[in-house]
Amino acid sequence: MIRIGIGYDIHRLKKGRKFLLGGIELPFEKGEEGHSDGDVLAHAVSDALLGASALGDIGEMFPPSDRKWKDADSMELLRSVYERVRQAGYILNNLDCVIICEKPKVLPFRDVIRKSLADALETSIENVFLKGKTAEGLGAAGKGKAVEVFAQCLLVKSEKQK
C-alpha cells in the first residue's frame, strides 16, 4: 500500500531570527517567526508525513499553546513525527518540496538541506528533493515578508506491517 501526503506552511520573516530550512541556517538578515525555531520546511514535511499516514497534523502533535514547544528544534520534532509514522508501519519512499521566497537563494544550499532532511528521515539523499522558487514579487513571500513551503511525500507500508 502507498499513501501520499501534502504539507504546507508559511512563516513571517522578521529581524533577529535565524533563517532555517531543514535544520540548516542560511545567511540572511531575517528569519522565520514562530513558536518553535520556525523551520518552515521541517514543519511542512512533518505535516506531509502525518497526513500521508493519517496521524494528524503538526499543530495537534506539538500545539503552539503548549509552552513546552517554545523555541523547540523543528528537526527534533520532525524526527519524532517520522518515528510515529514508522511505528504505524510506513517508510518514506520519496519527498519533494518547493520553497517560495525572494531571498535568500536556496539553490546554493540545496544539497546540504537535502542531506539534513534525509538523515532525519533515515533515508537516502536520492529520496529527498527540493526546489527554490520566487513569487515574482506577489503576495507576502514575493514582497520578502514571508517564506512558504509545499511538501509532498510518498509513504509505503513496510513489509513487516502488510
MDAnalysis code that builds the backbone (N, CA, C; Angstrom):
import MDAnalysis as mda
import numpy as np

u = mda.Universe.empty(486, n_residues=162, atom_resindex=np.repeat(np.arange(162), 3), trajectory=True)
u.add_TopologyAttr("name", ["N", "CA", "C"] * 162)
u.add_TopologyAttr("resid", np.arange(1, 163))
u.add_TopologyAttr("resname", ["MET", "ILE", "ARG", "ILE", "GLY", "ILE", "GLY", "TYR", "ASP", "ILE", "HIS", "ARG", "LEU", "LYS", "LYS", "GLY", "ARG", "LYS", "PHE", "LEU", "LEU", "GLY", "GLY", "ILE", "GLU", "LEU", "PRO", "PHE", "GLU", "LYS", "GLY", "GLU", "GLU", "GLY", "HIS", "SER", "ASP", "GLY", "ASP", "VAL", "LEU", "ALA", "HIS", "ALA", "VAL", "SER", "ASP", "ALA", "LEU", "LEU", "GLY", "ALA", "SER", "ALA", "LEU", "GLY", "ASP", "ILE", "GLY", "GLU", "MET", "PHE", "PRO", "PRO", "SER", "ASP", "ARG", "LYS", "TRP", "LYS", "ASP", "ALA", "ASP", "SER", "MET", "GLU", "LEU", "LEU", "ARG", "SER", "VAL", "TYR", "GLU", "ARG", "VAL", "ARG", "GLN", "ALA", "GLY", "TYR", "ILE", "LEU", "ASN", "ASN", "LEU", "ASP", "CYS", "VAL", "ILE", "ILE", "CYS", "GLU", "LYS", "PRO", "LYS", "VAL", "LEU", "PRO", "PHE", "ARG", "ASP", "VAL", "ILE", "ARG", "LYS", "SER", "LEU", "ALA", "ASP", "ALA", "LEU", "GLU", "THR", "SER", "ILE", "GLU", "ASN", "VAL", "PHE", "LEU", "LYS", "GLY", "LYS", "THR", "ALA", "GLU", "GLY", "LEU", "GLY", "ALA", "ALA", "GLY", "LYS", "GLY", "LYS", "ALA", "VAL", "GLU", "VAL", "PHE", "ALA", "GLN", "CYS", "LEU", "LEU", "VAL", "LYS", "SER", "GLU", "LYS", "GLN", "LYS"])
u.atoms.positions = np.array([
    [0.836, -1.171, 0.000],
    [0.000, 0.000, 0.000],
    [0.888, 1.244, 0.000],
    [0.486, 2.229, -0.787],
    [1.190, 3.509, -0.805],
    [0.222, 4.607, -0.382],
    [0.772, 5.656, 0.206],
    [-0.030, 6.801, 0.648],
    [0.730, 8.076, 0.342],
    [-0.005, 9.078, -0.125],
    [0.578, 10.368, -0.485],
    [0.149, 11.404, 0.542],
    [1.077, 12.255, 0.939],
    [0.765, 13.333, 1.864],
    [1.241, 14.663, 1.334],
    [0.481, 15.704, 1.641],
    [0.829, 17.066, 1.246],
    [0.941, 17.911, 2.509],
    [2.003, 18.685, 2.592],
    [2.183, 19.594, 3.708],
    [2.418, 21.001, 3.194],
    [1.985, 21.958, 3.973],
    [2.164, 23.371, 3.621],
    [2.414, 24.147, 4.906],
    [3.272, 25.143, 4.813],
    [3.444, 26.062, 5.927],
    [3.941, 27.398, 5.391],
    [3.668, 28.437, 6.148],
    [4.131, 29.783, 5.829],
    [4.510, 30.449, 7.148],
    [5.607, 31.175, 7.138],
    [6.031, 31.921, 8.322],
    [6.438, 33.329, 7.915],
    [6.064, 34.288, 8.740],
    [6.537, 35.658, 8.553],
    [8.047, 35.690, 8.770],
    [8.688, 36.623, 8.116],
    [10.112, 36.849, 8.324],
    [10.288, 38.096, 9.180],
    [11.227, 38.014, 10.120],
    [11.499, 39.184, 10.955],
    [12.965, 39.211, 11.337],
    [13.448, 40.398, 11.578],
    [14.842, 40.572, 12.001],
    [15.038, 39.954, 13.377],
    [16.259, 39.485, 13.624],
    [16.584, 38.920, 14.926],
    [16.304, 37.439, 15.054],
    [15.854, 36.796, 13.975],
    [15.604, 35.350, 13.996],
    [16.521, 34.676, 12.972],
    [16.794, 33.401, 13.196],
    [17.580, 32.620, 12.235],
    [16.675, 32.185, 11.084],
    [17.258, 32.132, 9.879],
    [16.548, 31.606, 8.715],
    [16.954, 30.143, 8.577],
    [16.042, 29.251, 8.944],
    [16.316, 27.817, 8.956],
    [15.492, 27.094, 7.907],
    [16.146, 26.209, 7.173],
    [15.456, 25.321, 6.232],
    [16.008, 23.917, 6.422],
    [15.171, 23.011, 6.880],
    [15.612, 21.626, 7.060],
    [16.759, 21.503, 8.040],
    [16.779, 22.359, 9.051],
    [17.821, 22.302, 10.068],
    [19.099, 23.029, 9.706],
    [19.141, 23.621, 8.541],
    [20.334, 24.338, 8.074],
    [20.063, 25.837, 8.147],
    [20.979, 26.567, 8.772],
    [20.836, 28.020, 8.857],
    [21.435, 28.662, 7.608],
    [20.618, 29.435, 6.923],
    [21.060, 30.171, 5.744],
    [21.371, 31.605, 6.152],
    [22.453, 32.171, 5.633],
    [22.780, 33.549, 5.979],
    [21.756, 34.508, 5.382],
    [21.114, 35.267, 6.266],
    [20.118, 36.241, 5.832],
    [19.828, 37.165, 7.002],
    [19.405, 38.395, 6.708],
    [19.177, 39.360, 7.785],
    [17.863, 39.143, 8.531],
    [17.005, 38.271, 8.024],
    [15.740, 37.950, 8.688],
    [15.631, 36.439, 8.857],
    [14.731, 36.042, 9.723],
    [14.463, 34.621, 9.927],
    [12.990, 34.396, 10.160],
    [12.602, 33.124, 10.260],
    [11.201, 32.776, 10.411],
    [10.710, 33.037, 11.829],
    [9.569, 33.708, 11.897],
    [8.895, 33.918, 13.169],
    [8.072, 32.659, 13.451],
    [8.092, 32.199, 14.693],
    [7.306, 31.024, 15.029],
    [7.427, 30.686, 16.491],
    [6.534, 29.816, 16.939],
    [6.567, 29.385, 18.335],
    [7.801, 28.532, 18.599],
    [8.099, 27.638, 17.648],
    [9.329, 26.838, 17.739],
    [10.458, 27.666, 17.133],
    [11.473, 26.994, 16.603],
    [12.551, 27.735, 15.939],
    [12.121, 28.274, 14.576],
    [10.911, 27.914, 14.121],
    [10.347, 28.489, 12.903],
    [10.746, 27.820, 11.602],
    [11.406, 26.668, 11.644],
    [11.868, 25.996, 10.420],
    [10.664, 25.557, 9.585],
    [10.274, 26.405, 8.656],
    [9.071, 26.202, 7.848],
    [9.150, 24.923, 7.010],
    [10.333, 24.552, 6.548],
    [10.483, 23.336, 5.760],
    [10.238, 22.096, 6.626],
    [10.824, 22.054, 7.808],
    [10.601, 20.914, 8.705],
    [9.127, 20.798, 9.068],
    [8.448, 21.928, 9.221],
    [7.020, 21.905, 9.571],
    [6.181, 21.354, 8.423],
    [6.437, 21.803, 7.207],
    [5.669, 21.325, 6.052],
    [5.911, 19.836, 5.814],
    [7.154, 19.399, 5.962],
    [7.469, 17.971, 5.792],
    [6.768, 17.149, 6.865],
    [6.766, 17.647, 8.101],
    [6.073, 16.940, 9.179],
    [4.599, 16.772, 8.850],
    [3.961, 17.832, 8.362],
    [2.548, 17.731, 8.013],
    [2.304, 16.778, 6.848],
    [3.202, 16.751, 5.874],
    [3.048, 15.811, 4.761],
    [3.106, 14.372, 5.275],
    [4.055, 14.083, 6.145],
    [4.196, 12.725, 6.697],
    [2.985, 12.342, 7.547],
    [2.542, 13.261, 8.388],
    [1.385, 12.980, 9.245],
    [0.115, 12.812, 8.423],
    [-0.034, 13.604, 7.385],
    [-1.205, 13.474, 6.524],
    [-1.222, 12.169, 5.761],
    [-0.073, 11.786, 5.210],
    [0.004, 10.538, 4.456],
    [-0.318, 9.327, 5.325],
    [0.059, 9.381, 6.573],
    [-0.164, 8.256, 7.479],
    [-1.458, 8.403, 8.284],
    [-2.196, 9.483, 8.045],
    [-3.468, 9.773, 8.730],
    [-3.288, 9.813, 10.244],
    [-2.185, 10.436, 10.684],
    [-1.886, 10.511, 12.111],
    [-2.085, 11.905, 12.697],
    [-2.724, 12.788, 11.949],
    [-2.979, 14.125, 12.471],
    [-2.172, 15.184, 11.756],
    [-1.834, 16.232, 12.493],
    [-1.010, 17.288, 11.924],
    [-0.079, 17.842, 13.000],
    [0.842, 18.658, 12.571],
    [1.886, 19.140, 13.474],
    [1.305, 19.992, 14.605],
    [0.234, 20.733, 14.331],
    [-0.391, 21.550, 15.365],
    [-1.032, 20.722, 16.471],
    [-1.518, 19.530, 16.124],
    [-2.065, 18.610, 17.136],
    [-0.955, 17.981, 17.966],
    [0.101, 17.582, 17.291],
    [1.182, 16.870, 17.953],
    [2.014, 17.793, 18.841],
    [2.233, 19.015, 18.363],
    [3.058, 19.988, 19.089],
    [2.315, 21.327, 19.143],
    [1.240, 21.421, 19.916],
    [0.414, 22.637, 19.893],
    [1.185, 23.884, 20.346],
    [1.042, 24.972, 19.586],
    [1.738, 26.199, 19.953],
    [1.251, 26.772, 21.288],
    [0.107, 26.333, 21.743],
    [-0.395, 26.796, 23.039],
    [0.366, 26.164, 24.211],
    [1.133, 25.111, 23.920],
    [1.906, 24.414, 24.959],
    [3.308, 25.031, 25.019],
    [3.631, 25.659, 26.128],
    [4.928, 26.338, 26.281],
    [6.110, 25.389, 26.141],
    [5.887, 24.105, 26.306],
    [6.993, 23.154, 26.213],
    [7.615, 23.152, 24.810],
    [6.846, 23.590, 23.798],
    [7.359, 23.610, 22.420],
    [7.960, 24.956, 22.038],
    [7.961, 25.927, 22.964],
    [8.535, 27.243, 22.682],
    [10.009, 27.094, 22.319],
    [10.380, 27.611, 21.170],
    [11.753, 27.568, 20.648],
    [12.271, 26.152, 20.413],
    [11.372, 25.181, 20.261],
    [11.775, 23.791, 20.028],
    [12.539, 23.662, 18.712],
    [13.432, 22.700, 18.664],
    [14.191, 22.359, 17.461],
    [13.250, 21.610, 16.518],
    [12.897, 22.243, 15.411],
    [11.934, 21.654, 14.479],
    [12.425, 20.357, 13.852],
    [13.723, 20.181, 13.741],
    [14.240, 18.919, 13.201],
    [14.041, 17.778, 14.213],
    [14.114, 18.091, 15.497],
    [13.793, 17.080, 16.511],
    [12.308, 16.731, 16.446],
    [11.473, 17.728, 16.224],
    [10.043, 17.473, 16.066],
    [9.802, 16.588, 14.845],
    [10.502, 16.875, 13.745],
    [10.385, 16.064, 12.533],
    [10.802, 14.619, 12.800],
    [11.885, 14.427, 13.535],
    [12.316, 13.066, 13.877],
    [11.241, 12.339, 14.687],
    [10.603, 13.047, 15.605],
    [9.513, 12.461, 16.400],
    [8.339, 12.077, 15.515],
    [8.009, 12.948, 14.581],
    [6.923, 12.662, 13.638],
    [7.251, 11.403, 12.848],
    [8.476, 11.338, 12.312],
    [8.807, 10.186, 11.476],
    [8.848, 8.891, 12.293],
    [9.244, 8.974, 13.530],
    [9.214, 7.781, 14.392],
    [7.780, 7.295, 14.553],
    [6.862, 8.201, 14.736],
    [5.441, 7.826, 14.852],
    [4.948, 7.200, 13.546],
    [5.343, 7.773, 12.414],
    [4.963, 7.244, 11.102],
    [5.514, 5.820, 10.935],
    [6.760, 5.632, 11.320],
    [7.367, 4.286, 11.225],
    [6.660, 3.292, 12.142],
    [6.290, 3.742, 13.340],
    [5.566, 2.857, 14.256],
    [4.211, 2.446, 13.689],
    [3.642, 3.287, 12.838],
    [2.380, 2.958, 12.172],
    [2.594, 2.024, 10.983],
    [3.861, 1.691, 10.697],
    [4.158, 0.719, 9.657],
    [4.542, 1.270, 8.305],
    [4.862, 2.564, 8.231],
    [5.207, 3.173, 6.945],
    [6.672, 3.567, 6.892],
    [7.201, 3.562, 5.673],
    [8.540, 4.098, 5.428],
    [8.441, 5.094, 4.280],
    [9.336, 6.060, 4.305],
    [9.344, 7.095, 3.278],
    [9.923, 6.549, 1.987],
    [9.173, 6.700, 0.910],
    [9.676, 6.343, -0.416],
    [10.362, 7.553, -1.050],
    [9.688, 8.714, -1.013],
    [10.320, 9.930, -1.502],
    [9.618, 11.162, -0.968],
    [10.341, 12.267, -1.031],
    [9.870, 13.561, -0.546],
    [10.271, 14.609, -1.570],
    [9.332, 15.489, -1.915],
    [9.605, 16.576, -2.848],
    [9.045, 17.860, -2.249],
    [9.849, 18.918, -2.249],
    [9.459, 20.169, -1.595],
    [9.709, 21.368, -2.497],
    [8.865, 22.377, -2.340],
    [9.026, 23.654, -3.031],
    [9.098, 24.734, -1.959],
    [10.164, 25.510, -1.977],
    [10.369, 26.612, -1.038],
    [10.190, 27.906, -1.813],
    [9.300, 28.768, -1.321],
    [8.986, 30.006, -2.025],
    [9.430, 31.195, -1.177],
    [10.442, 31.900, -1.680],
    [10.920, 33.125, -1.029],
    [11.756, 33.897, -2.044],
    [11.783, 35.187, -1.882],
    [12.593, 36.008, -2.776],
    [14.073, 35.888, -2.421],
    [14.359, 35.926, -1.121],
    [15.720, 35.812, -0.606],
    [15.645, 35.078, 0.705],
    [16.649, 34.363, 1.089],
    [17.888, 34.088, 0.368],
    [17.663, 33.047, -0.726],
    [18.601, 32.960, -1.625],
    [18.536, 31.951, -2.675],
    [18.788, 30.579, -2.051],
    [17.985, 29.610, -2.426],
    [18.038, 28.265, -1.850],
    [19.033, 27.365, -2.577],
    [19.179, 27.540, -3.880],
    [19.995, 26.637, -4.692],
    [21.398, 26.364, -4.135],
    [22.135, 27.383, -3.669],
    [23.481, 27.095, -3.160],
    [23.498, 26.164, -1.933],
    [22.370, 26.043, -1.261],
    [22.286, 25.237, -0.034],
    [21.485, 23.947, -0.222],
    [20.997, 23.725, -1.442],
    [20.074, 22.613, -1.688],
    [20.605, 21.268, -1.214],
    [21.808, 20.910, -1.588],
    [22.296, 19.567, -1.255],
    [22.525, 19.367, 0.241],
    [22.976, 20.396, 0.947],
    [23.179, 20.256, 2.388],
    [21.825, 20.160, 3.107],
    [20.816, 20.863, 2.607],
    [19.469, 20.752, 3.178],
    [18.895, 19.369, 2.887],
    [19.067, 18.895, 1.658],
    [18.593, 17.544, 1.305],
    [19.221, 16.500, 2.217],
    [20.517, 16.628, 2.456],
    [21.225, 15.672, 3.318],
    [20.696, 15.728, 4.746],
    [20.449, 16.922, 5.250],
    [19.923, 17.081, 6.596],
    [18.551, 16.406, 6.732],
    [17.681, 16.640, 5.755],
    [16.361, 16.001, 5.783],
    [16.479, 14.488, 5.643],
    [17.325, 14.027, 4.731],
    [17.499, 12.584, 4.529],
    [17.989, 11.920, 5.813],
    [18.925, 12.551, 6.495],
    [19.422, 11.991, 7.758],
    [18.314, 11.913, 8.801],
    [17.521, 12.973, 8.918],
    [16.433, 12.995, 9.900],
    [15.380, 11.946, 9.589],
    [15.192, 11.646, 8.301],
    [14.154, 10.710, 7.869],
    [14.717, 9.319, 7.568],
    [15.967, 9.116, 7.941],
    [16.611, 7.808, 7.815],
    [16.461, 7.220, 6.414],
    [16.767, 8.062, 5.429],
    [16.660, 7.631, 4.042],
    [17.848, 8.163, 3.256],
    [17.928, 7.792, 2.020],
    [18.993, 8.236, 1.131],
    [18.685, 9.635, 0.598],
    [19.721, 10.398, 0.346],
    [19.545, 11.744, -0.207],
    [18.820, 11.696, -1.555],
    [18.936, 10.597, -2.273],
    [18.257, 10.455, -3.564],
    [16.740, 10.430, -3.414],
    [16.243, 10.183, -2.202],
    [14.803, 10.132, -1.951],
    [14.231, 11.479, -1.523],
    [15.087, 12.498, -1.466],
    [14.671, 13.817, -0.998],
    [15.073, 14.862, -2.030],
    [14.117, 15.704, -2.427],
    [14.474, 16.769, -3.348],
    [13.742, 18.044, -2.942],
    [14.316, 19.175, -3.331],
    [13.665, 20.452, -3.084],
    [14.074, 21.457, -4.140],
    [13.154, 22.393, -4.345],
    [13.373, 23.468, -5.302],
    [13.095, 24.792, -4.623],
    [13.887, 25.789, -4.972],
    [13.634, 27.147, -4.510],
    [12.979, 27.928, -5.634],
    [11.909, 28.610, -5.308],
    [11.179, 29.424, -6.286],
    [10.962, 30.814, -5.706],
    [10.821, 31.788, -6.582],
    [10.418, 33.115, -6.133],
    [8.923, 33.254, -6.395],
    [8.336, 34.283, -5.819],
    [6.909, 34.553, -6.037],
    [6.720, 35.736, -6.983],
    [7.802, 36.100, -7.665],
    [7.742, 37.164, -8.674],
    [7.159, 38.468, -8.116],
    [7.476, 38.748, -6.853],
    [7.026, 39.991, -6.239],
    [5.579, 39.977, -5.760],
    [4.913, 38.829, -5.857],
    [3.500, 38.739, -5.482],
    [3.324, 38.183, -4.074],
    [2.331, 38.669, -3.370],
    [1.991, 38.152, -2.048],
    [3.078, 38.417, -1.020],
    [2.877, 37.856, 0.173],
    [3.810, 38.074, 1.285],
    [5.198, 37.538, 0.965],
    [5.273, 36.343, 0.353],
    [6.584, 35.778, 0.001],
    [7.270, 36.644, -1.057],
    [6.517, 37.097, -2.023],
    [7.073, 37.917, -3.093],
    [7.551, 39.276, -2.631],
    [6.979, 39.768, -1.558],
    [7.383, 41.067, -1.007],
    [8.471, 40.910, 0.055],
    [8.966, 39.677, 0.254],
    [10.033, 39.442, 1.221],
    [9.564, 39.452, 2.661],
    [8.259, 39.303, 2.883],
    [7.701, 39.318, 4.235],
    [7.486, 37.925, 4.814],
    [7.594, 36.886, 3.971],
    [7.309, 35.524, 4.421],
    [8.052, 34.514, 3.561],
    [8.098, 33.291, 4.062],
    [8.600, 32.155, 3.307],
    [7.527, 31.076, 3.377],
    [7.265, 30.440, 2.239],
    [6.256, 29.389, 2.141],
    [6.916, 28.098, 1.685],
    [6.350, 26.973, 2.110],
    [6.845, 25.667, 1.671],
    [5.673, 24.738, 1.396],
    [5.753, 24.041, 0.282],
    [4.873, 22.924, -0.035],
    [5.731, 21.668, -0.009],
    [5.238, 20.617, 0.626],
    [5.974, 19.352, 0.678],
    [5.014, 18.221, 0.324],
    [5.508, 17.281, -0.460],
    [4.708, 16.106, -0.820],
    [5.557, 14.869, -0.607],
    [4.954, 13.869, 0.024],
    [5.698, 12.635, 0.269],
    [4.891, 11.431, -0.176],
    [5.613, 10.362, -0.411],
    [5.018, 9.064, -0.714],
    [5.509, 8.096, 0.347],
    [4.568, 7.521, 1.074],
    [4.890, 6.501, 2.080],
    [4.488, 5.139, 1.552],
    [5.234, 4.133, 1.949],
    [4.953, 2.748, 1.576],
    [4.794, 1.950, 2.850],
    [3.775, 1.098, 2.890],
    [3.595, 0.216, 4.044],
    [4.782, -0.736, 4.068],
    [5.458, -0.817, 5.221],
    [6.631, -1.692, 5.302],
    [6.190, -3.143, 5.215],
    [7.061, -3.980, 4.710],
    [6.763, -5.406, 4.521],
    [6.291, -6.071, 5.801],
    [6.881, -5.679, 6.926],
    [6.514, -6.289, 8.208],
    [5.084, -5.975, 8.602],
    [4.560, -4.848, 8.133],
    [3.253, -4.382, 8.574],
    [2.116, -4.706, 7.610],
    [2.404, -5.282, 6.444],
    [1.354, -5.530, 5.451],
    [0.368, -6.560, 5.910],
])
